[in-house]
Amino acid sequence: MNYEKLKGLIWFNGKLVSARSAKLHILSHGLHFASVSFEGIRVYNGEAFLLSEHIKRLFDSSKMLEIKIKYTRDEIANACKKIIKTQKLKEGYLRPVVWRGGQSMAPGIKNAKINLAIAGWEWPIYYSNLAKKKGIKLTTTKWKRPPVECAPVKSKCSGLYMICTLAKHEAEKKKYDDAIMQDLDGNVCETTSSNIFFIKNGNIETPIADCFLSGITRKTVIKICNKQNLNIKETKINFKKLKSYESCFITGTAAEITPVNKINKIKYDTNNNILKKIMNNFEQLKKQN
Ligand SMILES: Cc1ncc(COP(=O)(O)O)c(C=O)c1O
């Protein structure tokens, strides 16, 4: 899909405007200096999934960029609902985005205009049903996650996706589905758009989210595990440890829960009972939406 040709309406600074006319200026600060925060929200059965969690994160990410959103959380939630209705979304996706306007062409920018737009489109699946069954393939990348002192690493802000795009391209060139990113000490962090979990001897482990996004789906999976009395631990996972695990899966708004069948040459079982249990529980949550 060419998103520049999206049909219908976009909520743009408080008004519904035609998607074709919802434009930002070439000299927007956000475009040049990455002063942009955004969200990705799934719509299941005509309702936004975990909407308040996503709106809270939009505020948290914006705050990390010293951006003050002038709308309330309720106003943004209502705007999301309006887009679901006007775009007639059943199984879809919402993309709220916040950016600084063009009041300066230098990094420092005080009193910039803060813009907020929300687009939505029908988007039933990201990874195919086959991938959900057989798993996806991950590979390593030369791009490392920056440490917390070097970037607002816990935000969902566009600047951090520069390395994700490069890592994803690197993986695709090697015929893998995605890249697994590490920190500067060789600890596993996340993929380019999802978090990662491992299973061994009935125990589930996921990296401590110290220099990457602790996704909303990641938190949902941790809650599922706790509720189901599954043994889940957040811990440092050095890349060298990866061959010791039996199963692996990724989590994200787009990926949902998708098994991983391979990281480089290491193979993983995609039929693991615990993995299936977590996937089933997540499907139940979606149905309750
Ligand atoms: C870099 C990155 N990590 C993790 C995630 C997973 O986060 P969530 O579950 O909130 O979608 C995403 C997707 O938003 C992401 O882009």
The ligand as a Gaussian input file, in Angstrom:
#p B3LYP/6-31G(d) Opt

LIG

0 1
 C       11.229000      -0.902000      18.408000
 C        9.999000      -1.537000      18.955000
 N       10.105000      -2.380000      19.993000
 C        9.030000      -2.995000      20.527000
 C        7.765000      -2.778000      20.011000
 C        6.592000      -3.477000      20.603000
 O        5.786000      -2.539000      21.274000
 P        4.214000      -2.712000      21.360000
 O        3.953000      -4.040000      21.919000
 O        3.792000      -1.613000      22.259000
 O        3.684000      -2.562000      19.977000
 C        7.610000      -1.899000      18.922000
 C        6.297000      -1.622000      18.364000
 O        5.671000      -0.664000      18.733000
 C        8.743000      -1.260000      18.396000
 O        8.634000      -0.434000      17.354000

